[in-house]
Structure formats: structure tokens, C-alpha cells
Amino acid sequence: MNHPKFLATLAAMALVLASQQALATIVQIKTNVGDFEVNLFDDTTPVTVQNFLTYVNSGRYDNTTIHRSIPGFIIQGGGFRFVEQLPLTSIQTNAAIVNEPKFSNVRATIAMAKVPGNPNSATSQWFINLADNSAGSSRLDSVEGAYTVFGQIAAADMEVVMMIANLPTYTFGNTQNLPLRNYTSADRNDNKPLINANIVTVESISIVDARANTAAGLNPKPNTLLPEPDSSSSSGSFSFGLLLLGPLLWWRRRSL
């Protein structure tokens, strides 16, 4: 067997397989508040998109919860289900993936959450930027090795996202910033139990356009604030350490 030819064949097969796996570029996120579409940057953030689509195709995102909402900042999902009671139940996750911070965390982009101090720790949780979170107090384009933006939501579809973002949020023990429907402060004061109708549920995520070039007409803003290699990630203002520190824990930290 000619070794170089064999390697070339393997490389060609890998490219074919990768192209087959990376065809899906537009997905619809169907929630009990409304539906919106996300155009995925499969050519420029292939590892992140493939990871996301693995959860989509396995159905593990179905009936999950938008479990965190910070006004003017983000809404977050992809990690938990509400099974008739709190605390929320974690979904099964795959191995963490490599960070791919190429685009800026501006409004109407979707990015991956991860563990503080470990840039390559994203698994299933994603968040949608409600504002330009690239710099300022958030600095998502530079802290923790920068957060990987892997898709974009059209302006019209952001209306649904903002409907979710404008819902009131409540705290239940370590469960913080949980957006709820048909639930009031009086209900919380009375310790009224939550039911499924109160939860913002991602009913399903499905592929609606599998063409490979659907992102060609988009013009995502590049991340120009990437940290230097091996720079400290401890100077951030916001943390997304939800995977190790509890499902909805967040805090603000002062810059050093």
C-alpha cells in the first residue's frame, strides 16, 4: 500500500464526512413563548456548530428550560429541564469542546457558556446576547479566553427573544434569575409551587435549512478584543460558571 496515497484517501474521506456533518446552517428554536431561527456559522466555527447540532439531532434540547435571564445582558438555555419541581434537572452532556472565539458578542448573537478559568469547557449550554456585550462591564470578547459566538438571529426573530427577556425573574434558593410566565411576586411570597405553564420551555430545536452556504450573506462582527495567549482569565466582570457551580448561579466580579 502506498502510504502517502492512503493518507490522502483518509484525508479526503474526512473532508467528505465533515462536509456531510456541517450542512445544517439554519435551525428553528420553538418555545412556548414563540419561535425564532438561528443561522449557524458552520464554516467558521465548525466544532461549536457540530457540537450544537449533536444535541439538536439527539433531541436532548427538546423540552429544556430557558433557565437564566439577565435584563440587558443575556438569556440562557440548553442545560436543564423542569421535571415538575425545583431544582432543575441537568441534561446529559458530551465532552467539552475547544473554544472558537472568532466573532463578537454583540446583540442578536448566540454563544456558548462555559466554566470559569477553562476556555475549552463548553458543553451544551448556550446564551443569546441581548446587547453589545463585547466590551464594557461584560467584556465577553476578552474574558475567559472570550466566548464563542456561533450563530446569528434575524432582527425580526429577536422580538420573540425579547419577549422572553422581558419576563419577570425569580429566585428559588440557588436557582436565580429564572424567567417565569403567569407568575407574580405575590405567588412567590406565598411560595406557590411552579408548574410547567410557568416555565419558558424550548419545546424543540430543528433544522429548517440544510444548505451549506446560508451564512454567506451575513456579516458578523469580528472579535478584535481577543486576549493574548496564556493571559489570565480572572479579570472578567461576569461569569458563566453554571456547569460546576449550580444551574443558575451568577455573580458580578470587580476587575483587578
Backbone as CSV, one residue per row, in Angstrom:
resi,resn,N_x,N_y,N_z,CA_x,CA_y,CA_z,C_x,C_y,C_z
1,MET,0.848,-1.196,0.000,0.000,0.000,0.000,0.877,1.237,0.000
2,ASN,0.553,2.188,-0.867,1.307,3.435,-0.923,0.862,4.320,0.231
3,HIS,1.753,4.535,1.173,1.378,5.243,2.395,0.864,6.662,2.132
4,PRO,1.557,7.484,1.323,1.038,8.835,1.053,-0.344,8.813,0.438
5,LYS,-0.596,7.873,-0.518,-1.909,7.807,-1.130,-2.970,7.396,-0.120
6,PHE,-2.586,6.480,0.765,-3.522,6.033,1.801,-3.924,7.187,2.703
7,LEU,-2.923,7.990,3.098,-3.212,9.149,3.946,-4.071,10.163,3.212
8,ALA,-3.789,10.355,1.928,-4.585,11.285,1.143,-6.037,10.820,1.051
9,THR,-6.215,9.511,0.915,-7.572,8.962,0.866,-8.305,9.197,2.175
10,LEU,-7.600,8.936,3.262,-8.207,9.169,4.573,-8.581,10.638,4.749
11,ALA,-7.700,11.541,4.323,-7.975,12.963,4.435,-9.193,13.345,3.618
12,ALA,-9.294,12.790,2.403,-10.447,13.082,1.553,-11.734,12.578,2.181
13,MET,-11.675,11.373,2.761,-12.855,10.823,3.427,-13.261,11.682,4.611
14,ALA,-12.275,12.187,5.344,-12.571,13.043,6.495,-13.242,14.334,6.060
15,LEU,-12.773,14.890,4.936,-13.374,16.120,4.434,-14.810,15.891,3.992
16,VAL,-15.054,14.763,3.338,-16.412,14.441,2.913,-17.324,14.289,4.117
17,LEU,-16.835,13.553,5.126,-17.617,13.347,6.335,-17.905,14.664,7.020
18,ALA,-16.890,15.515,7.112,-17.078,16.810,7.769,-18.095,17.647,7.035
19,SER,-18.039,17.631,5.692,-18.990,18.422,4.920,-20.402,17.886,5.096
20,GLN,-20.548,16.567,5.208,-21.863,15.991,5.425,-22.405,16.360,6.792
21,GLN,-21.539,16.442,7.765,-21.975,16.756,9.115,-22.236,18.239,9.306
22,ALA,-21.703,19.081,8.456,-21.790,20.523,8.667,-22.732,21.209,7.698
23,LEU,-23.706,20.448,7.135,-24.603,21.042,6.161,-25.649,21.944,6.805
24,ALA,-26.123,21.577,7.968,-27.222,22.318,8.578,-26.744,23.668,9.075
25,THR,-27.375,24.727,8.572,-26.931,26.059,8.978,-28.030,26.900,9.590
26,ILE,-29.279,26.582,9.365,-30.364,27.332,9.989,-31.212,26.377,10.815
27,VAL,-31.405,26.729,12.077,-32.264,25.938,12.953,-33.379,26.814,13.489
28,GLN,-34.491,26.184,13.778,-35.613,26.876,14.413,-35.700,26.444,15.868
29,ILE,-35.717,27.422,16.744,-35.903,27.159,18.172,-37.362,27.459,18.495
30,LYS,-38.098,26.414,18.812,-39.525,26.533,19.096,-39.731,26.562,20.603
31,THR,-40.318,27.643,21.106,-40.571,27.774,22.540,-42.063,27.965,22.771
32,ASN,-42.466,27.883,24.035,-43.867,28.115,24.366,-44.197,29.603,24.449
33,VAL,-43.231,30.455,24.123,-43.472,31.892,24.012,-43.542,32.303,22.539
34,GLY,-42.861,31.581,21.679,-42.798,31.869,20.257,-41.590,31.193,19.651
35,ASP,-41.456,31.273,18.352,-40.371,30.598,17.646,-39.412,31.617,17.036
36,PHE,-38.142,31.234,16.928,-37.166,32.074,16.242,-36.118,31.185,15.595
37,GLU,-35.462,31.730,14.570,-34.459,30.985,13.828,-33.058,31.511,14.111
38,VAL,-32.094,30.611,14.031,-30.691,30.951,14.223,-29.907,30.462,13.014
39,ASN,-29.161,31.354,12.403,-28.275,30.979,11.304,-26.905,30.669,11.889
40,LEU,-26.464,29.432,11.719,-25.233,28.953,12.342,-24.026,29.204,11.440
41,PHE,-22.916,29.584,12.062,-21.676,29.846,11.325,-20.878,28.546,11.199
42,ASP,-21.392,27.628,10.404,-20.794,26.298,10.377,-19.437,26.262,9.704
43,ASP,-19.151,27.201,8.820,-17.855,27.201,8.141,-16.743,27.778,9.019
44,THR,-17.084,28.746,9.852,-16.058,29.446,10.630,-15.956,28.963,12.075
45,THR,-17.030,28.386,12.599,-16.970,27.789,13.943,-17.484,26.345,13.853
46,PRO,-16.801,25.509,13.088,-17.328,24.167,12.800,-17.445,23.261,14.010
47,VAL,-16.488,23.332,14.928,-16.544,22.455,16.103,-17.753,22.803,16.963
48,THR,-17.965,24.093,17.171,-19.079,24.537,18.014,-20.418,24.212,17.374
49,VAL,-20.527,24.455,16.063,-21.781,24.161,15.368,-22.078,22.664,15.392
50,GLN,-21.071,21.851,15.138,-21.283,20.408,15.156,-21.682,19.920,16.541
51,ASN,-21.086,20.494,17.562,-21.459,20.155,18.926,-22.927,20.501,19.180
52,PHE,-23.322,21.712,18.782,-24.701,22.159,18.950,-25.655,21.235,18.203
53,LEU,-25.311,20.881,16.963,-26.187,20.036,16.159,-26.265,18.609,16.698
54,THR,-25.226,18.165,17.374,-25.285,16.846,18.012,-26.396,16.804,19.051
55,TYR,-26.486,17.878,19.854,-27.574,17.954,20.839,-28.922,18.106,20.148
56,VAL,-28.965,18.898,19.068,-30.209,19.060,18.312,-30.691,17.722,17.773
57,ASN,-29.810,17.009,17.077,-30.192,15.757,16.420,-30.523,14.641,17.407
58,SER,-29.950,14.716,18.593,-30.241,13.695,19.605,-31.531,13.986,20.368
59,GLY,-32.079,15.185,20.194,-33.295,15.559,20.905,-33.077,16.004,22.337
60,ARG,-31.813,16.142,22.732,-31.557,16.489,24.133,-31.911,17.939,24.470
61,TYR,-32.059,18.789,23.450,-32.514,20.151,23.714,-34.033,20.245,23.830
62,ASP,-34.740,19.199,23.437,-36.195,19.240,23.476,-36.693,19.304,24.917
63,ASN,-37.655,20.192,25.140,-38.284,20.368,26.461,-37.287,20.793,27.533
64,THR,-36.277,21.543,27.114,-35.368,22.146,28.088,-35.875,23.534,28.474
65,THR,-35.185,24.158,29.389,-35.663,25.393,30.010,-34.761,26.575,29.674
66,ILE,-35.378,27.714,29.407,-34.611,28.959,29.442,-34.451,29.275,30.924
67,HIS,-33.298,28.944,31.450,-33.148,28.899,32.902,-32.516,30.148,33.510
68,ARG,-32.136,31.100,32.679,-31.454,32.278,33.216,-31.727,33.468,32.312
69,SER,-32.087,34.577,32.917,-32.356,35.798,32.160,-31.842,36.990,32.951
70,ILE,-30.952,37.762,32.333,-30.414,38.980,32.942,-30.786,40.136,32.017
71,PRO,-31.657,41.054,32.460,-32.100,42.148,31.585,-30.925,42.924,30.998
72,GLY,-31.003,43.184,29.711,-29.970,43.944,29.038,-28.668,43.202,28.855
73,PHE,-28.654,41.917,29.145,-27.421,41.130,29.074,-27.633,39.871,28.233
74,ILE,-28.229,38.830,28.826,-28.388,37.564,28.107,-29.636,36.818,28.567
75,ILE,-30.104,35.876,27.725,-30.942,34.774,28.187,-30.168,33.503,27.891
76,GLN,-30.377,32.477,28.708,-29.542,31.276,28.603,-30.376,30.016,28.700
77,GLY,-29.986,29.014,27.921,-30.681,27.738,27.942,-29.735,26.609,27.575
78,GLY,-30.329,25.445,27.304,-29.545,24.315,26.808,-28.975,23.401,27.857
79,GLY,-29.341,23.583,29.125,-28.702,22.750,30.142,-29.608,21.972,31.064
80,PHE,-30.897,22.375,31.148,-31.744,21.819,32.203,-33.186,21.625,31.740
81,ARG,-33.871,20.744,32.456,-35.306,20.537,32.276,-36.020,20.770,33.599
82,PHE,-37.265,21.171,33.497,-38.127,21.271,34.673,-38.964,20.005,34.739
83,VAL,-38.749,19.215,35.773,-39.466,17.953,35.932,-40.380,18.070,37.150
84,GLU,-41.378,18.911,36.999,-42.433,19.097,37.989,-42.004,19.792,39.274
85,GLN,-40.706,20.006,39.460,-40.257,20.644,40.689,-38.841,21.171,40.523
86,LEU,-38.446,22.042,41.456,-37.063,22.500,41.527,-36.300,21.628,42.503
87,PRO,-34.975,21.513,42.381,-34.136,22.155,41.374,-34.329,21.555,39.991
88,LEU,-33.883,22.287,38.984,-33.960,21.809,37.617,-33.079,20.576,37.429
89,THR,-33.419,19.769,36.449,-32.696,18.532,36.166,-31.737,18.744,35.006
90,SER,-30.474,18.406,35.190,-29.469,18.572,34.140,-29.698,17.578,33.016
91,ILE,-29.428,18.010,31.773,-29.474,17.085,30.660,-28.124,16.367,30.554
92,GLN,-28.108,15.279,29.834,-26.861,14.557,29.597,-25.999,15.360,28.628
93,THR,-24.720,15.514,28.966,-23.827,16.301,28.119,-22.705,15.445,27.555
94,ASN,-22.163,15.910,26.442,-21.000,15.276,25.829,-19.726,15.898,26.384
95,ALA,-18.592,15.432,25.898,-17.309,16.013,26.303,-17.254,17.480,25.886
96,ALA,-16.495,18.257,26.641,-16.331,19.677,26.336,-15.603,19.855,25.009
97,ILE,-15.793,21.031,24.417,-15.221,21.299,23.093,-14.205,22.433,23.162
98,VAL,-13.433,22.557,22.093,-12.426,23.609,22.008,-13.103,24.948,21.739
99,ASN,-12.552,25.998,22.296,-13.064,27.348,22.103,-12.752,27.839,20.688
100,GLU,-13.703,28.557,20.066,-13.516,29.105,18.722,-13.947,30.580,18.679
101,PRO,-13.296,31.450,19.412,-13.735,32.849,19.521,-13.322,33.692,18.324
102,LYS,-14.163,33.734,17.317,-13.840,34.488,16.110,-14.731,35.709,15.925
103,PHE,-15.969,35.659,16.458,-16.909,36.739,16.256,-17.248,37.420,17.572
104,SER,-17.768,38.632,17.459,-18.028,39.471,18.623,-19.384,39.166,19.255
105,ASN,-19.435,39.277,20.580,-20.656,39.053,21.343,-21.536,40.302,21.320
106,VAL,-22.086,40.577,20.155,-22.980,41.722,20.001,-24.422,41.236,20.064
107,ARG,-25.352,42.175,20.064,-26.768,41.838,20.158,-27.181,40.884,19.035
108,ALA,-28.075,39.958,19.369,-28.662,39.002,18.425,-27.694,37.911,17.988
109,THR,-26.649,37.660,18.773,-25.766,36.525,18.502,-25.975,35.463,19.578
110,ILE,-25.686,34.226,19.218,-25.759,33.111,20.154,-24.350,32.609,20.409
111,ALA,-24.046,32.304,21.664,-22.700,31.882,22.054,-22.800,30.766,23.080
112,MET,-21.647,30.149,23.374,-21.605,29.031,24.309,-21.169,29.484,25.697
113,ALA,-21.858,28.972,26.716,-21.452,29.187,28.103,-20.387,28.161,28.479
114,LYS,-19.613,28.478,29.512,-18.535,27.565,29.901,-18.141,27.788,31.355
115,VAL,-17.177,27.027,31.809,-16.728,27.061,33.197,-15.643,28.133,33.359
116,PRO,-15.699,28.954,34.402,-14.658,29.964,34.610,-13.274,29.339,34.703
117,GLY,-12.312,29.996,34.070,-10.937,29.534,34.143,-10.589,28.445,33.153
118,ASN,-11.559,28.015,32.354,-11.302,26.951,31.375,-11.969,27.325,30.053
119,PRO,-11.243,27.963,29.149,-11.845,28.388,27.883,-12.428,27.240,27.068
120,ASN,-11.839,26.049,27.208,-12.282,24.903,26.409,-13.194,23.992,27.226
121,SER,-14.271,24.549,27.762,-15.130,23.777,28.658,-16.601,23.813,28.278
122,ALA,-16.953,24.400,27.134,-18.357,24.456,26.727,-18.882,23.059,26.420
123,THR,-20.100,22.790,26.848,-20.746,21.515,26.522,-22.077,21.788,25.823
124,SER,-23.159,21.936,26.582,-24.483,22.077,25.953,-25.099,23.466,26.102
125,GLN,-24.680,24.229,27.108,-25.383,25.476,27.401,-24.998,26.595,26.438
126,TRP,-26.017,27.331,25.996,-25.829,28.452,25.087,-26.554,29.672,25.652
127,PHE,-26.162,30.829,25.156,-26.861,32.051,25.572,-26.994,32.980,24.379
128,ILE,-27.988,33.857,24.450,-28.232,34.847,23.403,-27.940,36.222,23.973
129,ASN,-27.104,36.969,23.278,-26.751,38.319,23.703,-27.905,39.276,23.418
130,LEU,-28.358,39.969,24.455,-29.446,40.936,24.319,-28.925,42.329,23.996
131,ALA,-27.625,42.521,24.120,-26.995,43.821,23.880,-25.579,43.565,23.393
132,ASP,-24.867,44.634,23.128,-23.453,44.513,22.761,-22.670,44.214,24.027
133,ASN,-22.319,42.952,24.211,-21.592,42.508,25.403,-20.118,42.272,25.123
134,SER,-19.630,42.849,24.049,-18.246,42.595,23.649,-17.249,43.221,24.607
135,ALA,-17.529,44.428,25.056,-16.583,45.160,25.904,-17.329,45.663,27.136
136,GLY,-16.950,46.833,27.634,-17.619,47.396,28.800,-17.500,46.508,30.011
137,SER,-18.562,46.458,30.813,-18.520,45.667,32.047,-18.588,44.171,31.783
138,SER,-19.154,43.781,30.656,-19.284,42.356,30.351,-18.007,41.772,29.773
139,ARG,-17.484,42.400,28.742,-16.220,42.020,28.108,-16.178,40.558,27.671
140,LEU,-17.255,40.092,27.065,-17.309,38.684,26.661,-16.400,38.370,25.485
141,ASP,-15.882,39.392,24.830,-14.935,39.156,23.741,-13.506,38.963,24.241
142,SER,-13.295,39.126,25.550,-11.926,39.024,26.047,-11.789,38.180,27.314
143,VAL,-12.777,38.192,28.213,-12.620,37.422,29.452,-12.765,35.930,29.195
144,GLU,-12.156,35.138,30.048,-12.232,33.669,29.989,-11.838,33.130,28.618
145,GLY,-10.893,33.790,27.966,-10.481,33.356,26.647,-11.441,33.748,25.548
146,ALA,-12.463,34.547,25.901,-13.527,35.012,25.006,-14.581,33.916,24.817
147,TYR,-15.821,34.347,24.630,-16.930,33.419,24.466,-17.234,33.220,22.987
148,THR,-17.394,31.981,22.578,-17.541,31.632,21.168,-18.938,31.936,20.657
149,VAL,-19.045,32.907,19.768,-20.272,33.188,19.035,-20.324,32.249,17.842
150,PHE,-21.442,31.543,17.667,-21.521,30.559,16.581,-22.771,30.705,15.733
151,GLY,-23.521,31.788,15.913,-24.709,31.986,15.101,-25.321,33.353,15.316
152,GLN,-26.298,33.668,14.477,-26.911,34.990,14.485,-28.419,34.855,14.308
153,ILE,-29.155,35.728,14.974,-30.614,35.733,14.930,-31.070,36.977,14.174
154,ALA,-32.013,36.817,13.263,-32.519,37.945,12.486,-33.226,38.946,13.386
155,ALA,-33.246,40.203,12.962,-33.847,41.268,13.764,-35.311,40.975,14.077
156,ALA,-36.055,40.487,13.093,-37.476,40.199,13.317,-37.657,39.109,14.368
157,ASP,-36.814,38.094,14.337,-36.933,36.997,15.291,-36.486,37.395,16.691
158,MET,-35.725,38.467,16.800,-35.317,38.937,18.132,-36.515,39.435,18.934
159,GLU,-37.631,39.680,18.274,-38.835,40.081,19.004,-39.270,38.977,19.967
160,VAL,-39.166,37.730,19.528,-39.514,36.610,20.400,-38.511,36.501,21.542
161,VAL,-37.231,36.646,21.217,-36.199,36.595,22.252,-36.450,37.672,23.307
162,MET,-36.831,38.865,22.863,-37.068,39.951,23.810,-38.339,39.717,24.634
163,MET,-39.308,39.020,24.074,-40.482,38.661,24.873,-40.074,37.788,26.050
164,ILE,-39.146,36.873,25.796,-38.634,36.036,26.884,-37.818,36.877,27.856
165,ALA,-36.966,37.742,27.313,-36.094,38.565,28.156,-36.877,39.522,29.036
166,ASN,-38.071,39.904,28.607,-38.871,40.867,29.369,-39.756,40.222,30.430
167,LEU,-39.736,38.907,30.518,-40.499,38.240,31.570,-39.867,38.506,32.932
168,PRO,-40.661,38.556,33.997,-40.087,38.731,35.333,-39.276,37.512,35.736
169,THR,-38.265,37.724,36.554,-37.408,36.628,37.015,-37.517,36.492,38.524
170,TYR,-37.249,35.275,39.011,-37.410,34.982,40.429,-36.263,34.107,40.917
171,THR,-36.082,34.117,42.231,-35.044,33.322,42.874,-35.692,32.274,43.767
172,PHE,-35.204,31.048,43.644,-35.653,29.931,44.476,-34.403,29.246,45.008
173,GLY,-33.946,29.628,46.190,-32.716,29.068,46.721,-31.545,29.429,45.830
174,ASN,-30.824,28.417,45.356,-29.692,28.646,44.460,-30.112,28.863,43.011
175,THR,-31.385,28.729,42.743,-31.898,28.969,41.404,-32.221,30.449,41.269
176,GLN,-31.411,31.150,40.517,-31.527,32.599,40.428,-31.811,33.040,39.000
177,ASN,-32.500,34.179,38.884,-32.766,34.802,37.581,-33.553,33.882,36.651
178,LEU,-34.485,33.134,37.220,-35.311,32.209,36.448,-36.510,32.968,35.879
179,PRO,-36.620,33.091,34.547,-37.775,33.790,33.966,-39.020,32.916,34.039
180,LEU,-40.136,33.521,34.422,-41.370,32.747,34.580,-42.539,33.432,33.894
181,ARG,-43.468,32.617,33.438,-44.713,33.077,32.828,-45.857,32.890,33.814
182,ASN,-46.827,33.795,33.768,-48.045,33.653,34.572,-47.723,33.397,36.041
183,TYR,-46.763,34.156,36.533,-46.321,34.012,37.925,-46.005,35.404,38.439
184,THR,-46.416,35.695,39.672,-46.284,37.041,40.218,-45.444,37.052,41.485
185,SER,-45.090,38.245,41.902,-44.359,38.384,43.162,-45.201,37.882,44.327
186,ALA,-46.501,38.069,44.242,-47.388,37.557,45.294,-47.348,36.033,45.333
187,ASP,-47.295,35.416,44.160,-47.169,33.961,44.107,-45.877,33.508,44.777
188,ARG,-44.803,34.251,44.499,-43.511,33.881,45.094,-43.550,34.058,46.598
189,ASN,-44.144,35.141,47.065,-44.233,35.380,48.514,-45.055,34.303,49.208
190,ASP,-46.019,33.753,48.465,-46.856,32.685,49.016,-46.254,31.303,48.789
191,ASN,-45.021,31.277,48.209,-44.364,30.005,47.899,-45.234,29.091,47.042
192,LYS,-45.911,29.687,46.084,-46.744,28.910,45.187,-45.870,27.995,44.336
193,PRO,-46.160,26.701,44.307,-45.326,25.778,43.537,-45.371,26.110,42.035
194,LEU,-44.268,25.883,41.368,-44.212,26.102,39.927,-44.843,24.921,39.198
195,ILE,-45.431,25.225,38.037,-45.950,24.197,37.150,-45.345,24.415,35.767
196,ASN,-45.538,23.476,34.875,-44.938,23.571,33.540,-45.344,24.849,32.815
197,ALA,-46.559,25.310,33.038,-47.043,26.505,32.354,-46.277,27.755,32.770
198,ASN,-45.586,27.702,33.894,-44.807,28.855,34.357,-43.434,28.921,33.709
199,ILE,-42.942,27.808,33.214,-41.570,27.700,32.725,-41.488,28.115,31.263
200,VAL,-40.418,28.816,30.906,-40.142,29.092,29.497,-39.437,27.866,28.933
201,THR,-40.129,27.156,28.070,-39.660,25.858,27.593,-39.238,25.916,26.130
202,VAL,-38.057,25.390,25.859,-37.645,25.146,24.474,-38.248,23.805,24.093
203,GLU,-39.338,23.851,23.343,-40.049,22.621,23.012,-39.245,21.749,22.054
204,SER,-38.552,22.395,21.125,-37.723,21.632,20.185,-36.789,22.590,19.462
205,ILE,-35.706,22.035,18.945,-34.822,22.750,18.018,-34.666,21.844,16.808
206,SER,-34.958,22.371,15.635,-34.924,21.542,14.431,-34.253,22.284,13.287
207,ILE,-33.701,21.522,12.367,-33.059,22.073,11.175,-34.140,22.462,10.177
208,VAL,-34.090,23.707,9.690,-35.075,24.158,8.714,-34.452,24.501,7.369
209,ASP,-33.137,24.613,7.311,-32.452,24.868,6.048,-31.074,24.225,6.124
210,ALA,-30.856,23.208,5.300,-29.611,22.434,5.358,-28.613,22.829,4.284
211,ARG,-28.856,23.946,3.614,-27.878,24.390,2.621,-26.608,24.857,3.319
212,ALA,-25.483,24.579,2.697,-24.201,24.848,3.350,-23.783,26.310,3.291
213,ASN,-24.440,27.117,2.468,-23.960,28.491,2.275,-24.953,29.545,2.755
214,THR,-25.832,29.181,3.679,-26.855,30.140,4.088,-26.291,31.302,4.894
215,ALA,-25.085,31.149,5.429,-24.474,32.240,6.191,-23.654,33.170,5.306
216,ALA,-23.623,32.887,3.993,-22.763,33.668,3.102,-23.155,35.132,3.056
217,GLY,-24.444,35.424,3.193,-24.896,36.807,3.123,-24.812,37.554,4.437
218,LEU,-24.441,36.885,5.506,-24.328,37.529,6.811,-22.985,38.243,6.940
219,ASN,-22.946,39.207,7.816,-21.711,39.961,8.020,-21.442,40.096,9.519
220,PRO,-21.142,38.973,10.189,-20.927,39.028,11.641,-19.707,39.883,11.985
221,LYS,-19.812,40.567,13.090,-18.723,41.438,13.521,-17.573,40.612,14.083
222,PRO,-16.360,40.789,13.574,-15.228,40.007,14.096,-14.859,40.429,15.515
223,ASN,-14.329,39.488,16.249,-13.830,39.773,17.586,-12.424,40.358,17.461
224,THR,-12.283,41.621,17.802,-10.986,42.301,17.736,-10.366,42.470,19.117
225,LEU,-10.980,41.852,20.130,-10.519,42.034,21.513,-10.001,40.742,22.121
226,LEU,-9.630,39.801,21.288,-9.170,38.519,21.802,-7.974,38.697,22.730
227,PRO,-7.970,38.007,23.862,-6.835,38.118,24.789,-5.588,37.485,24.211
228,GLU,-4.460,37.910,24.732,-3.198,37.292,24.336,-3.160,35.845,24.828
229,PRO,-2.506,34.950,24.107,-2.405,33.559,24.568,-1.809,33.484,25.971
230,ASP,-2.402,32.596,26.774,-1.951,32.339,28.145,-2.189,33.513,29.076
231,SER,-2.985,34.513,28.651,-3.293,35.622,29.556,-4.284,35.162,30.593
232,SER,-4.297,35.842,31.737,-5.183,35.458,32.828,-6.622,35.718,32.449
233,SER,-7.513,34.815,32.849,-8.932,34.991,32.579,-9.687,35.422,33.816
234,SER,-8.992,35.835,34.873,-9.656,36.130,36.135,-10.087,37.571,36.271
235,SER,-9.901,38.390,35.245,-10.217,39.801,35.390,-11.573,40.157,34.823
236,GLY,-12.424,39.154,34.543,-13.713,39.434,33.953,-14.684,40.025,34.937
237,SER,-15.810,40.528,34.397,-16.843,41.097,35.225,-17.989,40.127,35.432
238,PHE,-18.327,39.326,34.410,-19.392,38.364,34.526,-18.826,36.962,34.369
239,SER,-19.448,36.015,35.061,-19.003,34.635,34.966,-20.136,33.753,34.486
240,PHE,-19.815,32.757,33.664,-20.783,31.786,33.187,-20.495,30.426,33.790
241,GLY,-20.072,30.361,35.046,-19.684,29.099,35.650,-20.869,28.294,36.101
242,LEU,-21.782,27.997,35.184,-23.006,27.327,35.557,-22.856,25.821,35.580
243,LEU,-21.843,25.304,34.917,-21.755,23.859,34.780,-21.187,23.204,36.037
244,LEU,-20.432,23.953,36.823,-19.853,23.397,38.040,-20.414,24.022,39.303
245,LEU,-20.947,25.220,39.190,-21.306,25.975,40.383,-22.802,26.054,40.619
246,GLY,-23.569,25.165,40.008,-25.004,25.187,40.188,-25.678,25.738,38.953
247,PRO,-26.921,25.348,38.680,-27.539,25.656,37.394,-27.751,27.116,37.113
248,LEU,-27.994,27.953,38.118,-28.359,29.322,37.812,-27.551,30.330,38.595
249,LEU,-26.425,29.922,39.106,-25.618,30.830,39.914,-24.858,31.786,39.026
250,TRP,-24.924,33.073,39.348,-24.127,34.054,38.620,-23.713,35.127,39.610
251,TRP,-22.671,35.829,39.262,-22.232,36.916,40.124,-21.425,37.914,39.315
252,ARG,-21.294,39.104,39.880,-20.503,40.139,39.255,-19.203,40.252,40.030
253,ARG,-18.077,40.304,39.331,-16.777,40.412,39.978,-16.099,41.706,39.551
254,ARG,-15.407,42.321,40.475,-14.654,43.514,40.139,-13.422,43.180,39.334
255,SER,-13.102,44.063,38.429,-11.859,43.876,37.656,-10.663,44.098,38.559
256,LEU,-9.597,43.360,38.293,-8.388,43.511,39.085,-7.658,44.781,38.689
